[in-house]
């Protein structure tokens, strides 16, 4: 059985989306910037996709800029805003959080190192939540941007975006949110939520890899990130990924049409898995917030005494694809920065597993996971000196 | 990150040899720490007459290569004299596994260190000179 439980890593392109994209490879291949009428089809397709994306988030089509990815949108928002603020002398301070995706964190570190930007990395509580009061306290007259993610990719905790947006608005500081995970699962109204900039990514929402978008509220104009031609109304150079953009638009339209149904179905599975793990596996710690404050598709547990990569390979042998915050599955020696920021010990972070559900999930998959996981954990715990020590510490 | 492990690593990871503990062991050694995500504990039963390793067991917290390295290292020292067992290098463990990904080489170092610590534990208990441990750059 192939049980894909890593929808946060990426999603399959919806066949309907792929169908909408197909004509833009070999038939309607015109360069959208060309003058002749043949290229108009490509140009129109992009503008249609822009309307689809704008509508989904209650934005104006003129406020949507297509990019190559969510990472590019994040880079653009941060570097473009800070570059402008530095040049005009209006500010040199960026506020973000300790649990951001690396697309934000590493960009912030770049700005510190090469542009002399001062960055505040706000802490989070034990469930991975940024406190809006901390945002307000961190704002100074030099603050050029606040960037707080909409929902965390590892533990699924949804941030108090509206409140943070309100605070930023009151202090006249632009507010960017990385909504790469949230956009596929939650209703987002950029007007209601006081969002000035928002990054999204196609492949997290059943569109292909290689396409994303940045929402820029009218009047919010970060310096360009990619220089060259006059595409995207002179704000983002490079010939458009027409098929990808068409795919992003189609995927978002389909997604928004079924969002509430998906949310109900997927969060019911999520809660069944959480309850099942808590019933069947002793000393399993749920990471992240509960209920409405958690992404509908996210399950993240720490299993004390065992290491995540080991569990991933055991699960893989059973046909289940999942993810871990352990360092062993990364290039670094440190485990997940998100789990550490939430106050977990290193060994708890090393022993974390994430399952993220989506359109490929079925009842059968959920039952199968709950069937095989307890045995896997028990077997590996019995090989572990840490588990032995942990059991002894409980008796002491 | 998808790691490409050799068939041997996967075999020793899925079906590790010599897992467990020895009651009243003659030597115990531990290496690694939970912060790095790897701890290896080795238990030895040594024949006092000819100083050979009669039995060896391990318990390991760590990734697949840490478990496979423990399994392979215990296989390689079983039946050997404590002098020969001491000479088992981390490279020999990695080679016996048909190689480890470069980022995982520290797992084989851990096996060597745990064995050295266990042998020294035995030597100290039996009035033998404790051998200075080499520190690996890791």
Interface residues (C-beta under 8 A of the other chain):
Chain A: X305 X306 X307 X309 X310 X313 X317 X326 X327 X328 X329 X330 X331 X333 X335 X345 X346 X347 X350 X382 X383 X384 X385 X386 X387 X388
Chain B: X1 X3 X10 X13 X14 X16 X19 X30 X34 X35 X36 X37 X38 X39 X40 X41 X59 X60 X61 X62 X63 X64 X66 X67 X103
